[in-house]
Amino acid sequence: MTRTSAVIMDYYNTEVVKMISLKYGFTPMQAFRSFADSEIHKMLSDKKYEMWEFGAPAIFDMWESEKITGDPRNSLYLRGDLS
């Protein structure tokens, strides 16, 4: 696996963790652990998926979809249901 650059990962880790903390009231460490342990984080870390083309709000939506449904691919951003 070729890894996404550390600079890109740092950006998403910072932004998505803020969003998780604000919406769910998690401490930053709880939010980071939840994000870091997710499938979407693994996908974001793998350069072959090119997930950096999505903004932080979209990655947050994918994380949230994963938490609710068990699969980040249920996100509107990955299903292509956005109009």
NORURUR-V538111 format. One record per residue. N is the residue number from 0. RES is the residue in one letter. SS is DSSP state (hx for helix, st for strand, lp for the rest). PSI is psi as a letter, one per 40 degrees, with the letter a starting at -180 (999 if undefined). Layout:
BEGIN
{{N RES SS PSI} {N RES SS PSI}}
END
This chain:
BEGIN
{{0 M lp h} {1 T lp h} {2 R st i} {3 T lp i} {4 S lp i} {5 A hx d} {6 V hx d} {7 I hx d} {8 M hx d} {9 D hx d} {10 Y hx d} {11 Y hx d} {12 N hx d} {13 T hx d} {14 E hx d} {15 V hx d} {16 V hx d} {17 K hx d} {18 M hx d} {19 I hx d} {20 S hx d} {21 L hx d} {22 K hx d} {23 Y hx e} {24 G lp e} {25 F lp i} {26 T lp i} {27 P hx d} {28 M hx d} {29 Q hx d} {30 A hx d} {31 F hx d} {32 R hx d} {33 S hx d} {34 F hx d} {35 A hx d} {36 D lp e} {37 S lp i} {38 E hx d} {39 I hx d} {40 H hx d} {41 K hx d} {42 M hx d} {43 L hx d} {44 S hx d} {45 D st h} {46 K hx d} {47 K hx d} {48 Y hx e} {49 E lp f} {50 M hx e} {51 W hx e} {52 E hx e} {53 F lp i} {54 G lp i} {55 A hx d} {56 P hx d} {57 A hx d} {58 I hx d} {59 F hx d} {60 D hx d} {61 M hx d} {62 W hx d} {63 E hx d} {64 S hx d} {65 E hx d} {66 K hx d} {67 I hx d} {68 T hx e} {69 G lp e} {70 D lp h} {71 P hx e} {72 R hx e} {73 N hx e} {74 S lp i} {75 L hx d} {76 Y hx d} {77 L hx d} {78 R hx d} {79 G lp f} {80 D lp e} {81 L lp h} {82 S lp 999}}
END
